[in-house]
Amino acid sequence: LGFPTVVVSTLVDFACFVFERAAFHNANANNLNTNLVEAGMGEDQAGAFANEWEKNRVGVMTSLRDSVTTAPRTLSSIDWKLNLQMSQDTLCRLRLPTSILEVKIKDNTKFQAPEENLAVEFTQDE
């Protein structure tokens, strides 16, 4: 079409911004169309954005929900144990109670990365 690279880049950035905002607000196609027209976009262009959003909204929202995280590593599960031994003076000494904390950490930067297991043991003083 003969458009300069800068113009194409700006158009792509604008389209990304429009669809990101629509996804953030979970807007339906009619609301997107109305908001774009109110912002000064022509009705044909706003209608084109709304039509594409209507066709692809469910897929985009599902993809974002499954892939976007706020942190590269997240806690996926936690488990704990409390070890407490009771005894009599004549049989054996009383041991200090200990607790074990086990966490599983998911690495979101890698596709289907195995979870990292981390175990920490605490004494009563800790």
N, C-alpha and C positions, 0 to 999 in steps of 0.2 A: 504493500500500500504506500510505501515511500515515507512513512513517518519517521522522524528522528528518534534515536534510541531514548533520549531524555523524555520525549513525549510519551512513548510507550511505557517506560518505566513509571512515569507519573500516573498514567491511567491504571496500570496494574496496582500500584500502591493505593490509589483511591478505591478501586474495587475491593481490595483486601480490607481496607478500613471500613467500608460500608458493610461488608459481610461479617467482619469481626464484631461490629457494633450490633448488628442484627442478632448474631449468635449470643452475645453477652446479655442482651435484653430479651432473648427468646421471642423475638418479634414474629408475627405472622406476616404473610405477603401483603395483605391489605394495609397493615400499619406501616410496613416498610415503604410501600408506594406513597402513602399519604405523607409520611415524614420527609421523603425525598422531594416531593412536589412542593411542600411547604418550605423546604430549604432552598428552593429556587431551581431545581432540576426540571427539565422538560418532561411532560407527561409520557412521551414515548420512551425516553431513556429510563425514567423511573419505573415504568411498566416492564421494561426488559429486566431490570434488576429484580423486581418483584416476582416475575415469572421464573427466573432462575432460582431465586430463593425458595419459591414454592416447590419446585421440582427437587431441590437438593437439601432442603432444610433438615429433614430427619437424618439423612446420612451424615451431614456436617456435624449436627449436634451429637450424634452417637460417636463419631470419630473423636470429637473434642473431649467428650466425657471419658472415653477410654484411654486417651493418650496424653492429655494435658494434666500435669501435676505442678504443684507449687514448689516442690523440692526435689532434688535429684535422688535422694534416698528417703524412704518413708518406713515407718514402723508398720509391719503387717500383722504381727501377733505378739502376745506377751503371755508368759506363764510364770508361776512362782511356786515355791515350796518352802515350808517352814519345818525345819528339823528340830524337834525338841525331845530330849531324852529325860525321862523322870526315873529316879532310882531311890534306893534306901541307903542309909549310911553303911549298913553292914555288907551290902552287895557290891557296890562300886561307887565311884565318885560321880557327882552331877557334872555333866558336860555343858558347855555353853551352848545356848541355842544359836542356830545358824539359819540363814535364809538364802535361798538360791533364786535368782531372777534370770529368766531366760527370755530373750527377745529375738524376733526374726525381723531382719531389715531387708526391704526390697530395693533394688537398684533400678530406678526408673530411667536411667540414661541408656540402658542396654535392653534390647528386645528379648524377652523371655529369659532374663538372667536368673540364675538360681538365687534363692534367698540366703542371706548371710545369717548364721546363728551366732549369738553372743550370750555367754553365760557369765554371771557375776555372783560371787558368794560373799555374804556379809555376816559378820559376827554381831553379837548384841551391842558391842561398843560402837561399831560402825553405823 
